[in-house]
Every structure is written in C-alpha cells, then in structure tokens.
C-alpha cells in the first residue's frame, strides 16, 4: 500500500469536503455512509476495515461498544 504525500492528502481532503458540501446537509450522512461502503468494498479486507473503523471511533471520541468489540 502506498503512502500519500502531503499534497495528495490535501487534494483528496479538499475534494472530500467539496463532495460532502455538494451532497447537502440533509444527505450528508447518507453520502458518507455510501462512500464508506464503496471504500470497504475496494479495501476487500473485513479485518482491516474493522481496525480502521475502531481507529476512527477512538479518534472521534466514540470508543467501541462492548458488542462491537466481540
């Protein structure tokens, strides 16, 4: 897996922000959920996805619930 350089990451972040804004506030959650589903499929590794999901939850202050850890 390649690591993005700063410019690539910045460009991707900007495009993501623009896409979320274009989706509108009402459809923001739906857009992000669909994007995550597409990225999960592209990743093709359920175990790796669960690790990434846990990392995102911890970084956003939402630790895993007991059922999600099992």
C-alpha positions, 0 to 999 in steps of 0.5 A: 500500500502506498503512502500519500504525500502531503499534497495528495492528502490535501487534494483528496481532503479538499475534494472530500469536503467539496463532495460532502458540501455538494451532497447537502446537509440533509444527505450528508450522512447518507453520502458518507455512509455510501462512500464508506461502503464503496471504500470497504468494498475496494479495501476487500479486507473485513479485518482491516476495515474493522481496525480502521473503523475502531481507529476512527471511533477512538479518534472521534471520541466514540470508543467501541461498544462492548458488542462491537468489540466481540 
